[in-house]
Amino acid sequence: MQILQAPLENYILSEYTTFSADEEVAQTILSVTDPTGFSANKYIVLGMIGNENSEICQVASTSTNSITLAVATTKKHYKDEPI
């Protein structure tokens, strides 16, 4: 069996920010500390990778202190959680 190795951390995790406020379920606009580097049509991981409450979402747009998602969240997220 051949093992596939992918440089996920360098490719997928190239941008980093955190939630600047608690976010309830079904949110499309997320408050973040710094949206710099995030852009429309890219995918992001909300929460700690591997955690049962993390989720992958597509970015619709960004503004000064927020990221707007293409589809609403399905989990609750808390201030200072990673994105």
N, CA and C atoms as a LAMMPS dump frame, in Angstrom:
ITEM: TIMESTEP
0
ITEM: NUMBER OF ATOMS
249
ITEM: BOX BOUNDS ff ff ff
-5.0000000000000000e+02 5.0000000000000000e+02
-5.0000000000000000e+02 5.0000000000000000e+02
-5.0000000000000000e+02 5.0000000000000000e+02
ITEM: ATOMS id mol type element x y z
1 1 1 N 0.847 -1.168 0
2 1 2 C 0 0 0
3 1 3 C 0.899 1.238 0
4 2 1 N 0.548 2.184 -0.848
5 2 2 C 1.309 3.426 -0.911
6 2 3 C 0.674 4.456 0.029
7 3 1 N 1.506 5.167 0.766
8 3 2 C 1.027 6.182 1.697
9 3 3 C 1.117 7.542 1.025
10 4 1 N 0.021 8.261 1.054
11 4 2 C -0.023 9.604 0.488
12 4 3 C 0.268 10.614 1.584
13 5 1 N 1.24 11.459 1.353
14 5 2 C 1.553 12.509 2.315
15 5 3 C 1.286 13.853 1.656
16 6 1 N 0.549 14.694 2.347
17 6 2 C 0.211 16.012 1.815
18 6 3 C 0.649 17.074 2.814
19 7 1 N 1.253 18.153 2.33
20 7 2 C 1.707 19.233 3.226
21 7 3 C 0.55 20.13 3.644
22 8 1 N -0.382 19.584 4.399
23 8 2 C -1.588 20.325 4.755
24 8 3 C -1.323 21.582 5.565
25 9 1 N -0.46 21.496 6.535
26 9 2 C -0.252 22.654 7.397
27 9 3 C 0.298 23.847 6.635
28 10 1 N 1.175 23.62 5.695
29 10 2 C 1.742 24.736 4.935
30 10 3 C 0.77 25.281 3.905
31 11 1 N -0.113 24.444 3.404
32 11 2 C -1.029 24.88 2.353
33 11 3 C -2.361 25.369 2.924
34 12 1 N -2.997 24.532 3.699
35 12 2 C -4.324 24.855 4.204
36 12 3 C -4.263 25.855 5.364
37 13 1 N -3.277 25.728 6.213
38 13 2 C -3.218 26.545 7.414
39 13 3 C -2.324 27.772 7.245
40 14 1 N -2.311 28.334 6.06
41 14 2 C -1.415 29.464 5.809
42 14 3 C -1.918 30.771 6.426
43 15 1 N -3.201 30.88 6.688
44 15 2 C -3.767 32.08 7.319
45 15 3 C -4.333 31.698 8.677
46 16 1 N -4.316 32.64 9.61
47 16 2 C -4.782 32.346 10.965
48 16 3 C -5.402 33.592 11.584
49 17 1 N -6.52 33.402 12.253
50 17 2 C -7.129 34.447 13.059
51 17 3 C -7.927 33.747 14.16
52 18 1 N -8.634 34.515 14.957
53 18 2 C -9.486 33.954 16.011
54 18 3 C -10.821 34.673 16.019
55 19 1 N -11.813 34.038 16.635
56 19 2 C -13.102 34.7 16.837
57 19 3 C -12.906 35.829 17.838
58 20 1 N -13.494 36.977 17.579
59 20 2 C -13.401 38.088 18.528
60 20 3 C -14.63 38.167 19.431
61 21 1 N -15.583 37.257 19.221
62 21 2 C -16.792 37.192 20.05
63 21 3 C -17.361 35.777 19.952
64 22 1 N -18.228 35.418 20.892
65 22 2 C -18.933 34.142 20.8
66 22 3 C -19.887 34.194 19.611
67 23 1 N -20.02 33.072 18.898
68 23 2 C -20.9 33 17.727
69 23 3 C -21.882 31.846 17.909
70 24 1 N -23.155 32.144 17.821
71 24 2 C -24.199 31.131 17.938
72 24 3 C -24.283 30.294 16.665
73 25 1 N -25.044 29.216 16.716
74 25 2 C -25.309 28.379 15.544
75 25 3 C -26.08 29.201 14.504
76 26 1 N -25.912 28.893 13.251
77 26 2 C -26.635 29.498 12.125
78 26 3 C -26.176 30.926 11.805
79 27 1 N -24.919 31.223 12.075
80 27 2 C -24.365 32.541 11.749
81 27 3 C -23.715 32.512 10.368
82 28 1 N -23.83 33.607 9.638
83 28 2 C -23.112 33.726 8.367
84 28 3 C -22.055 34.825 8.437
85 29 1 N -22.19 35.748 9.378
86 29 2 C -21.195 36.807 9.555
87 29 3 C -20.482 36.564 10.887
88 30 1 N -19.181 36.315 10.805
89 30 2 C -18.389 35.989 11.982
90 30 3 C -17.51 37.162 12.38
91 31 1 N -17.476 37.481 13.649
92 31 2 C -16.59 38.521 14.171
93 31 3 C -15.219 37.904 14.392
94 32 1 N -14.192 38.492 13.773
95 32 2 C -12.84 37.953 13.874
96 32 3 C -11.852 39.047 14.261
97 33 1 N -10.705 38.632 14.784
98 33 2 C -9.708 39.622 15.198
99 33 3 C -8.994 40.253 14.005
100 34 1 N -8.756 39.469 12.923
101 34 2 C -8.058 40.007 11.754
102 34 3 C -8.339 39.144 10.529
103 35 1 N -9.138 39.631 9.575
104 35 2 C -9.458 38.847 8.385
105 35 3 C -8.419 38.942 7.26
106 36 1 N -7.3 39.596 7.517
107 36 2 C -6.268 39.765 6.501
108 36 3 C -5.811 38.413 5.967
109 37 1 N -5.757 38.272 4.667
110 37 2 C -5.306 37.042 4.039
111 37 3 C -6.422 36.085 3.672
112 38 1 N -7.603 36.264 4.222
113 38 2 C -8.74 35.424 3.876
114 38 3 C -9.446 36.058 2.684
115 39 1 N -9.969 35.233 1.775
116 39 2 C -10.627 35.791 0.591
117 39 3 C -11.798 34.922 0.156
118 40 1 N -12.66 35.51 -0.659
119 40 2 C -13.864 34.836 -1.136
120 40 3 C -13.515 33.545 -1.866
121 41 1 N -14.394 32.573 -1.706
122 41 2 C -14.327 31.262 -2.347
123 41 3 C -13.277 30.328 -1.76
124 42 1 N -12.548 30.753 -0.755
125 42 2 C -11.595 29.886 -0.067
126 42 3 C -12.313 29.191 1.08
127 43 1 N -11.752 28.071 1.535
128 43 2 C -12.341 27.332 2.646
129 43 3 C -11.522 27.559 3.91
130 44 1 N -12.222 27.611 5.045
131 44 2 C -11.571 27.821 6.336
132 44 3 C -12.066 26.775 7.331
133 45 1 N -11.262 26.534 8.357
134 45 2 C -11.651 25.64 9.445
135 45 3 C -12.008 26.51 10.638
136 46 1 N -13.211 26.338 11.136
137 46 2 C -13.662 27.062 12.327
138 46 3 C -13.459 26.151 13.525
139 47 1 N -12.697 26.613 14.51
140 47 2 C -12.43 25.814 15.695
141 47 3 C -11.141 25.025 15.561
142 48 1 N -10.823 24.25 16.581
143 48 2 C -9.607 23.437 16.613
144 48 3 C -9.753 22.255 15.665
145 49 1 N -8.775 22.056 14.813
146 49 2 C -8.791 20.921 13.896
147 49 3 C -8.827 19.631 14.706
148 50 1 N -9.722 18.737 14.334
149 50 2 C -9.87 17.466 15.032
150 50 3 C -10.897 17.486 16.145
151 51 1 N -11.333 18.659 16.559
152 51 2 C -12.343 18.788 17.6
153 51 3 C -13.713 18.495 17.002
154 52 1 N -14.584 17.854 17.745
155 52 2 C -15.915 17.517 17.221
156 52 3 C -16.754 18.742 16.898
157 53 1 N -16.397 19.903 17.416
158 53 2 C -17.146 21.124 17.121
159 53 3 C -16.521 21.965 16.019
160 54 1 N -15.457 21.472 15.395
161 54 2 C -14.872 22.222 14.286
162 54 3 C -15.693 21.971 13.026
163 55 1 N -15.61 22.896 12.083
164 55 2 C -16.315 22.734 10.816
165 55 3 C -15.569 23.465 9.704
166 56 1 N -15.76 22.999 8.499
167 56 2 C -15.144 23.614 7.33
168 56 3 C -16.215 24.426 6.621
169 57 1 N -15.903 25.688 6.33
170 57 2 C -16.861 26.588 5.69
171 57 3 C -16.202 27.357 4.552
172 58 1 N -17.014 27.781 3.603
173 58 2 C -16.517 28.574 2.49
174 58 3 C -16.736 30.055 2.772
175 59 1 N -15.712 30.857 2.494
176 59 2 C -15.782 32.305 2.682
177 59 3 C -16.524 32.931 1.503
178 60 1 N -17.48 33.798 1.799
179 60 2 C -18.182 34.553 0.756
180 60 3 C -17.506 35.903 0.556
181 61 1 N -17.115 36.546 1.675
182 61 2 C -16.435 37.839 1.598
183 61 3 C -15.827 38.169 2.958
184 62 1 N -15.01 39.226 2.976
185 62 2 C -14.435 39.709 4.235
186 62 3 C -14.593 41.215 4.31
187 63 1 N -14.538 41.726 5.526
188 63 2 C -14.529 43.178 5.74
189 63 3 C -13.583 43.452 6.903
190 64 1 N -13.606 44.655 7.437
191 64 2 C -12.638 45.082 8.435
192 64 3 C -12.434 44.095 9.578
193 65 1 N -13.496 43.676 10.252
194 65 2 C -13.364 42.745 11.382
195 65 3 C -14.333 41.582 11.285
196 66 1 N -14.641 41.161 10.055
197 66 2 C -15.573 40.043 9.921
198 66 3 C -15.273 39.21 8.681
199 67 1 N -15.745 37.978 8.745
200 67 2 C -15.719 37.067 7.61
201 67 3 C -17.164 36.629 7.383
202 68 1 N -17.646 36.781 6.154
203 68 2 C -18.985 36.338 5.803
204 68 3 C -18.876 34.989 5.111
205 69 1 N -19.7 34.051 5.558
206 69 2 C -19.671 32.69 5.018
207 69 3 C -20.721 32.498 3.935
208 70 1 N -20.47 31.554 3.041
209 70 2 C -21.424 31.227 1.983
210 70 3 C -22.638 30.492 2.543
211 71 1 N -22.426 29.714 3.614
212 71 2 C -23.485 28.933 4.265
213 71 3 C -23.346 29.117 5.773
214 72 1 N -24.452 29.145 6.477
215 72 2 C -24.444 29.361 7.928
216 72 3 C -23.733 28.241 8.68
217 73 1 N -23.184 28.597 9.835
218 73 2 C -22.5 27.621 10.692
219 73 3 C -23.503 26.614 11.253
220 74 1 N -22.994 25.459 11.627
221 74 2 C -23.842 24.429 12.221
222 74 3 C -23.464 24.145 13.671
223 75 1 N -22.42 24.82 14.146
224 75 2 C -21.947 24.638 15.523
225 75 3 C -21.758 25.996 16.178
226 76 1 N -21.777 26.012 17.506
227 76 2 C -21.486 27.223 18.256
228 76 3 C -19.967 27.366 18.379
229 77 1 N -19.483 28.6 18.287
230 77 2 C -18.057 28.873 18.42
231 77 3 C -17.851 29.975 19.452
232 78 1 N -16.68 29.954 20.076
233 78 2 C -16.421 30.849 21.199
234 78 3 C -15.254 31.803 20.921
235 79 1 N -15.294 32.933 21.61
236 79 2 C -14.244 33.93 21.488
237 79 3 C -12.868 33.268 21.69
238 80 1 N -11.916 33.68 20.887
239 80 2 C -10.53 33.213 20.908
240 80 3 C -10.308 31.826 20.308
241 81 1 N -11.368 31.155 19.83
242 81 2 C -11.174 29.902 19.093
243 81 3 C -10.46 30.228 17.79
244 82 1 N -9.628 29.327 17.3
245 82 2 C -8.901 29.587 16.053
246 82 3 C -9.768 29.45 14.805
247 83 1 N -9.364 30.182 13.79
248 83 2 C -9.949 30.064 12.445
249 83 3 C -8.784 29.885 11.5
